[in-house]
Amino acid sequence: MYVYLIGAGPGDPGLLTLKGLRALERADAVVYDFLSSEDLLAHARPDAELIYVGKKAGNHALPQHEINKLLIRLAREGKVVARLKGGDPYIFGRGGEEGEELFNANIPFEEIPGISSTIAGPAYAGIPLTHRTLASSVTLITGHEDPTKPGSVHNWDALARSASTLVFVMGMKNLPEISRNLIAAGMSAETPSALVHWGTTDHQRSLVSTLGELPQEAVRQGFSNPSVIVVGQVVRMREKLDWFERRPLFGRSIVITRAREQASESAALFAELGAHVIQFPTIAIRPMQDDSALTQAVARLASYDWVVFTSANGVRFFARKLEELGLDARAFGGVRIAAIGPATGNSLRALGLRPDFIPSRHVAECAAEGLIADGVAGKKILLPRALKARDVLPDELTKAGASVDVVAAYETVPAENSALRQRLIDDLKEGKLSCITFGSSSTVRNFLSVFPAELLKEHPETRLASIGPITSATLREAGLEPDIEPEEYTIPGLVRAVRAALGS
């Protein structure tokens, strides 16, 4: 029985503290808010109970008093509870109220501070809240006061006369009154002011204006909650310190169609460049239901001259079978190893295996040429790969006199994405998708099985990026011309090519 009140940070999942992460990972139940990044839920235990209690203006999934009761009930059931709250629990987060209720109920709890949006939002927008020559203090203010209180509790005269940077949260509805009250109290209407919407996320938008003009500009440019309001001379620093929104793919929406197990590298690389990443896995990777052929091949591994791995997935499932049989890297003995592509090579190195051969071009044709040049006549070759794959490599090696055993190590099946599919179609029609990336021919075929090719043809503004010539050929078979193809047929190569084509 224990409750962690965890500050989930302002939106960027990378801003969760290590202590908060450890508490989240061990929780039996996770109670999370609207403003806490759902990406963080991936760190919860697979068997953890996930409960959404988000609150936003006019729409409360659960009233605060019910949230308090929920935390107490879960704890009394003997559970470790992670209460994920956006930003910091004790800065306009009502965490103090939840802690008080837990204390009154004799429930042990702990508050784990988080990075508040009042600090992080402006920082990601290039606005330091204090600056040696511009502001030596900062005042954090709620723009949404308790409606039961008579009048305003704010001393507008004191706020207007101070040299502090003023930061208002939850204040968009009252922005005209905030501006009017500060100006009436003597603050110049020309005071630099800014809005930061969805700060630290890939949806971040910023607006710089003056105190007098900010309310009108906010309406004109469509700003709403959640936004942080910043008033003060430090806003002028944005011109020099804006780093987040200057990233080359900021504002671009990139669709990744790889299997979720494979998408982490490309998603991370695109996110680092500022892109809004939409994962639409068209395939799922599964072990073979009947893997007896793989078991037999691994058992007689020492009888082969070469093992050729065509993908990191092949390496992963082969390694899993080794472990099942109580074997490790020593089972390869004098067997030589080939890898098609650096990612496959890196997967092998992680197992303590150094590839003897990686072709200069990461396609089956080039791999066949290199192996044949090395001399494969009379050699016995094992090729663990996907159930469905091109036969170029085994056919060419067989023609050259090799004895090739092709063994299915895994299979790819279509992934279920019905809800996200409609959202993608809507975004495509509205011109919101910058690029759709394809990492293999199977991703093309599976994507087009649920997404009309004709619709893509109607929206050429959405660029199609292919990882290499084989994948490009599959697109062309469907009547679609790839806009982007890297010189190096790897995920980093694809990311670099998309950056070159779309980057600002």
C-alpha positions in Angstrom: 0.0 0.0 0.0 1.7 3.2 -1.2 0.9 6.1 -3.5 3.4 8.1 -5.5 2.3 11.6 -6.6 4.6 11.8 -9.7 5.2 15.0 -11.7 5.0 13.7 -15.3 6.5 16.9 -16.7 5.1 19.3 -19.3 4.6 16.9 -22.2 8.0 15.8 -23.5 8.3 12.3 -22.1 12.1 12.7 -21.8 11.6 15.2 -19.0 10.3 12.7 -16.5 12.7 12.3 -13.7 14.6 9.1 -13.1 13.0 8.7 -9.7 9.5 9.2 -11.2 10.3 6.6 -13.9 11.4 4.0 -11.3 8.1 4.6 -9.3 6.1 4.2 -12.5 7.8 1.0 -13.4 6.9 -0.7 -10.2 3.3 0.4 -9.8 0.3 -1.9 -9.7 -2.0 0.9 -10.9 -1.4 4.1 -12.8 -3.8 7.0 -12.5 -2.9 9.5 -15.2 -4.0 13.0 -16.3 -4.9 14.7 -19.6 -1.6 16.7 -19.6 0.7 13.7 -18.8 2.2 12.2 -21.9 0.7 8.8 -22.8 4.1 7.8 -24.1 5.0 7.4 -20.4 2.5 4.6 -20.1 4.8 2.3 -22.1 7.0 2.2 -19.0 4.2 0.8 -16.8 4.2 -2.9 -16.1 2.3 -4.9 -18.7 -0.1 -6.1 -16.0 -0.6 -2.6 -14.4 -4.1 -1.2 -14.3 -4.2 2.0 -16.3 -6.9 4.6 -15.2 -7.5 7.9 -17.1 -8.8 10.7 -14.9 -7.9 13.6 -17.2 -9.4 17.1 -16.6 -9.6 19.9 -19.2 -11.9 22.9 -19.4 -15.5 21.7 -19.4 -14.7 18.0 -19.6 -13.7 16.1 -16.5 -13.3 12.4 -16.8 -13.5 12.3 -13.0 -14.1 15.1 -10.5 -11.3 15.8 -8.0 -13.1 14.4 -5.0 -13.6 11.2 -6.9 -10.0 11.0 -7.9 -9.1 11.4 -4.2 -11.4 8.5 -3.3 -10.0 6.4 -6.2 -6.4 6.8 -4.9 -7.5 5.8 -1.4 -9.4 2.8 -2.6 -6.6 1.5 -4.8 -4.1 1.9 -2.0 -6.4 0.1 0.5 -6.5 -2.8 -1.9 -2.8 -3.2 -1.2 -1.6 -1.7 -4.5 1.3 0.5 -5.3 -0.2 3.5 -7.1 1.5 5.8 -9.5 -0.5 9.1 -9.7 0.9 10.7 -12.9 0.2 14.5 -12.9 1.1 16.9 -15.7 4.0 19.2 -14.8 4.7 19.3 -11.1 2.0 18.0 -8.6 2.4 20.9 -6.2 2.5 23.8 -8.8 -1.1 24.5 -9.7 -1.6 20.7 -9.9 -3.8 20.1 -6.8 -1.3 17.5 -5.6 -1.3 19.1 -2.2 -5.0 18.4 -1.9 -4.5 14.7 -2.9 -1.6 14.4 -0.4 -3.8 15.9 2.3 -6.6 13.4 1.6 -4.1 10.5 1.7 -2.7 11.7 5.0 -6.2 12.0 6.5 -6.9 8.4 5.3 -3.6 7.2 6.9 -2.2 6.1 3.4 1.6 6.4 3.0 2.6 8.5 0.1 5.5 10.3 -1.5 5.6 13.4 -3.8 8.1 13.1 -6.7 8.6 16.6 -8.2 8.2 17.1 -11.9 9.3 19.8 -14.3 6.6 22.4 -14.4 5.2 23.8 -17.7 5.6 27.2 -16.2 9.4 26.7 -16.6 9.7 24.2 -19.4 7.3 25.8 -21.9 9.0 29.1 -22.0 12.4 27.4 -22.0 11.5 25.4 -25.1 10.3 28.6 -26.7 13.6 30.3 -26.1 12.4 32.5 -23.2 14.5 32.4 -20.0 12.3 33.4 -17.1 15.3 35.1 -15.4 18.2 36.9 -17.0 21.0 38.9 -15.4 20.2 42.1 -17.1 16.4 41.7 -17.7 14.8 40.0 -14.7 16.0 38.8 -11.4 12.8 37.2 -10.2 9.8 35.3 -11.5 6.2 35.2 -10.3 4.0 32.2 -11.1 0.3 33.1 -11.2 -2.9 31.1 -11.9 -5.1 32.7 -14.5 -8.0 30.5 -13.4 -8.9 31.6 -9.9 -11.3 29.7 -7.5 -14.8 30.9 -8.7 -16.1 30.8 -5.1 -13.7 33.5 -4.0 -15.1 37.1 -4.0 -13.2 39.2 -6.5 -9.6 38.6 -7.5 -7.0 37.6 -5.0 -4.2 39.1 -7.2 -2.6 42.3 -6.3 -2.5 43.7 -9.8 -0.7 46.9 -8.6 2.1 44.9 -7.1 2.4 42.7 -10.1 2.5 45.6 -12.5 5.2 47.5 -10.4 7.5 44.5 -9.9 10.5 43.8 -12.1 9.5 40.1 -12.1 8.8 38.0 -15.1 5.1 37.1 -14.8 4.0 33.6 -15.8 0.3 32.8 -16.0 -1.1 29.3 -16.4 -4.7 28.2 -17.2 -5.3 31.8 -18.2 -6.4 31.8 -21.8 -10.0 32.3 -21.0 -9.1 35.4 -18.9 -6.3 36.7 -21.1 -8.2 39.9 -22.0 -8.8 40.6 -18.3 -5.2 39.8 -17.4 -3.9 42.3 -20.0 -6.5 44.9 -19.0 -5.8 44.6 -15.3 -2.0 44.9 -15.7 -2.2 47.9 -18.0 -4.8 49.6 -15.7 -2.3 49.0 -12.8 0.4 50.9 -14.7 2.3 48.3 -16.8 3.1 49.5 -20.3 1.0 48.1 -23.0 4.2 47.7 -25.0 5.7 45.2 -22.5 6.9 42.2 -24.5 4.6 39.2 -23.9 4.3 35.7 -25.3 2.1 32.6 -25.5 3.5 29.0 -25.5 0.9 26.4 -26.5 1.5 22.7 -25.7 5.1 23.6 -24.7 7.8 20.9 -25.1 5.7 18.8 -27.4 5.8 18.4 -31.1 2.6 20.4 -31.2 4.3 23.4 -29.6 3.4 26.9 -31.0 4.6 30.2 -29.8 3.4 33.7 -30.2 5.3 36.9 -29.4 3.5 40.2 -29.1 2.9 43.0 -26.6 0.8 43.0 -23.5 -1.8 45.3 -25.2 -2.0 43.3 -28.4 -1.6 39.8 -27.1 -5.4 39.0 -26.5 -6.3 40.0 -30.1 -3.3 38.2 -31.6 -4.2 35.1 -29.6 -7.7 35.1 -31.1 -6.4 35.8 -34.6 -3.9 33.0 -34.5 -6.2 30.5 -32.8 -4.3 30.0 -29.5 -6.1 28.2 -26.7 -5.4 26.1 -23.6 -3.1 24.6 -22.6 -0.9 27.7 -23.1 1.5 29.5 -20.8 1.4 33.3 -20.8 4.7 35.1 -20.2 4.9 38.8 -19.6 8.2 40.7 -19.2 11.4 41.8 -20.9 12.8 38.3 -21.1 10.5 37.6 -24.0 12.9 39.6 -26.1 15.5 36.8 -25.7 13.4 34.4 -27.9 14.9 35.8 -31.0 18.3 34.5 -30.0 17.5 31.5 -27.8 14.7 29.7 -29.7 16.2 26.3 -30.3 13.2 24.0 -30.2 11.2 25.4 -33.0 14.3 25.9 -35.2 14.9 22.2 -35.6 14.9 21.2 -39.3 11.8 19.1 -39.3 9.8 21.1 -36.7 6.1 21.3 -37.7 6.4 18.4 -40.1 4.3 15.2 -39.6 6.1 12.0 -40.5 4.3 8.7 -40.7 6.3 5.6 -39.9 4.8 2.3 -41.3 7.3 -0.2 -39.8 6.4 -2.8 -37.2 6.2 -1.2 -33.8 9.1 -3.4 -32.7 11.3 -1.9 -35.4 10.1 1.7 -35.3 11.8 3.0 -32.2 15.1 4.0 -34.0 13.4 5.9 -36.8 10.9 7.5 -34.5 13.7 8.7 -32.2 15.7 10.1 -35.1 12.8 11.9 -36.6 11.7 13.3 -33.2 15.3 14.6 -32.5 14.9 16.6 -35.7 11.7 18.1 -34.4 9.1 16.1 -36.4 5.7 15.1 -35.2 6.0 11.3 -35.5 2.9 9.2 -36.2 3.4 5.5 -35.8 1.2 3.5 -38.1 2.6 0.0 -38.0 1.3 -1.9 -41.0 3.0 -5.1 -40.0 3.5 -7.0 -36.8 6.5 -9.4 -36.3 5.6 -12.8 -34.9 7.5 -16.0 -34.2 6.6 -19.0 -36.3 3.8 -21.1 -34.8 5.7 -24.2 -35.9 9.4 -23.4 -35.6 10.6 -27.0 -35.7 12.6 -26.2 -38.9 14.4 -23.4 -37.1 15.1 -25.7 -34.1 16.6 -28.4 -36.4 18.8 -25.8 -38.3 20.2 -24.4 -35.1 20.8 -27.8 -33.7 23.0 -28.6 -36.7 24.6 -25.1 -36.9 28.1 -26.4 -36.9 27.5 -28.3 -40.2 27.1 -25.0 -42.1 29.9 -23.0 -43.8 27.9 -19.7 -43.8 24.9 -18.3 -42.0 23.4 -15.3 -43.9 21.2 -12.9 -41.9 19.0 -10.6 -44.0 17.5 -8.6 -41.1 17.8 -7.7 -37.5 14.5 -9.6 -36.9 16.2 -12.8 -38.2 19.0 -12.3 -35.8 16.6 -11.7 -32.9 14.6 -14.9 -33.5 17.7 -16.9 -34.2 19.2 -15.8 -30.9 16.0 -16.6 -29.1 16.2 -20.1 -30.4 19.8 -20.5 -29.4 18.8 -19.5 -25.9 15.9 -22.0 -25.8 18.3 -24.8 -26.7 20.9 -23.7 -24.1 23.4 -22.4 -26.6 25.2 -19.1 -27.2 27.6 -17.5 -29.6 30.1 -20.4 -29.2 27.7 -22.6 -31.2 28.8 -20.8 -34.4 32.3 -22.1 -34.0 34.0 -21.8 -37.3 30.8 -20.9 -39.2 31.2 -17.7 -41.2 28.5 -15.0 -40.9 27.1 -12.5 -43.4 24.7 -9.6 -42.7 22.8 -7.6 -45.2 23.0 -4.1 -43.8 24.6 -2.3 -40.8 21.5 -2.7 -38.6 21.7 -6.4 -39.0 25.4 -6.3 -38.4 24.9 -4.3 -35.2 22.4 -6.8 -33.9 25.0 -9.6 -34.4 27.7 -7.6 -32.6 25.3 -7.2 -29.7 25.5 -11.0 -29.4 29.3 -11.0 -29.5 29.3 -12.0 -33.2 31.3 -10.1 -35.8 30.0 -10.4 -39.3 32.6 -11.7 -41.8 30.8 -10.0 -44.7 28.5 -7.0 -45.2 27.8 -6.0 -48.8 28.5 -2.5 -49.9 24.9 -2.1 -51.0 22.3 -3.4 -48.6 20.2 -5.5 -51.0 20.1 -9.2 -51.8 21.6 -8.9 -55.3 24.8 -7.2 -53.9 25.0 -9.8 -51.1 24.8 -12.6 -53.6 27.6 -11.1 -55.8 29.9 -10.7 -52.8 29.4 -14.2 -51.5 29.7 -15.8 -54.9 33.0 -13.8 -55.5 34.3 -15.3 -52.2 33.5 -18.8 -53.6 30.4 -20.7 -52.5 30.6 -23.7 -54.8 30.2 -26.8 -52.6 29.5 -24.7 -49.5 26.5 -25.3 -47.2 24.6 -22.1 -46.4 21.8 -21.4 -43.9 19.5 -18.5 -44.6 17.1 -17.7 -41.6 14.6 -15.1 -42.7 11.0 -14.1 -42.9 8.4 -16.6 -44.0 7.7 -14.5 -47.1 10.7 -12.9 -48.8 12.3 -12.5 -52.2 14.1 -15.6 -53.5 16.9 -13.7 -55.3 19.6 -14.5 -52.7 19.0 -18.3 -52.4 18.4 -18.7 -56.1 21.7 -17.0 -57.1 23.7 -18.9 -54.4 22.2 -22.2 -55.6 23.1 -21.4 -59.2 26.7 -20.8 -58.1 26.8 -24.3 -56.6 26.0 -23.7 -53.0 23.6 -25.9 -51.0 21.1 -23.4 -49.4 18.7 -24.2 -46.5 16.1 -21.4 -46.3 14.4 -21.5 -42.9 11.6 -19.3 -41.7 12.6 -17.6 -38.4 9.6 -15.4 -38.2 6.6 -14.1 -40.1 5.1 -10.7 -40.8 1.3 -10.2 -40.5 -0.9 -7.1 -41.0 -1.3 -4.9 -38.0 -4.7 -3.6 -36.8 -5.0 0.2 -37.1 -8.6 0.9 -37.9 -9.0 3.9 -35.6 -5.7 5.5 -36.6 -6.5 4.8 -40.3 -9.4 7.2 -40.4 -7.3 9.9 -38.6 -4.6 9.5 -41.2 -7.1 9.8 -44.0 -8.5 13.0 -42.5 -5.0 14.4 -42.0 -4.0 13.6 -45.5 -7.1 15.4 -46.9 -6.4 18.4 -44.7 -2.8 18.6 -45.9 -1.4 17.8 -42.5 0.9 14.9 -43.5 4.3 15.9 -44.7 5.8 12.5 -45.5 5.0 8.7 -45.3 8.0 6.5 -44.9 8.3 2.8 -46.0 11.0 0.5 -44.7 10.3 -2.5 -46.8 8.1 -3.9 -49.6 5.8 -5.5 -47.0 5.1 -2.2 -45.4 4.1 -0.8 -48.8 1.8 -3.7 -49.5 0.2 -3.8 -46.1 -0.2 0.0 -46.0 -2.0 0.0 -49.4 -4.2 -2.8 -48.3 -5.9 -0.5 -45.8 -5.1 2.9 -47.3 -6.3 3.8 -50.9 -3.4 4.4 -53.3 -5.7 6.6 -55.4 -6.1 8.9 -52.4 -2.3 9.2 -52.1 -2.1 10.1 -55.8 -4.7 13.0 -55.2 -2.3 14.5 -52.6 1.2 14.8 -54.0 2.0 17.3 -51.3 2.5 14.3 -49.0 5.9 13.0 -49.9 6.5 9.2 -50.1 9.9 8.1 -48.8 11.3 4.6 -49.6 14.3 3.0 -47.9 15.7 1.5 -51.1 15.1 0.4 -54.7 13.2 -2.8 -53.9 10.7 -0.9 -51.8 10.5 1.8 -54.5 9.7 -0.9 -57.1 6.8 -2.1 -54.9 5.5 1.5 -54.8 5.8 1.8 -58.5 3.9 -1.4 -59.0 1.0 0.3 -57.2 1.3 3.3 -59.5 3.0 5.5 -56.9 6.3 7.2 -57.5 8.6 7.6 -54.5 9.7 11.1 -53.9 12.6 10.3 -51.6 15.1 7.4 -51.7 18.4 7.5 -49.8 21.8 6.6 -51.2 22.4 4.4 -48.2 19.6 1.9 -47.7 19.3 2.2 -43.9 17.1 3.9 -41.4 19.6 6.6 -40.7 20.1 7.0 -44.4 16.3 7.4 -44.9 16.1 9.9 -42.1 18.9 12.0 -43.6 17.2 11.9 -47.0 13.9 13.1 -45.6 15.7 15.8 -43.7 17.4 17.0 -46.9 14.0 17.0 -48.8 11.8 18.6 -46.1 14.2 20.3 -43.7 14.0 24.1 -43.2 
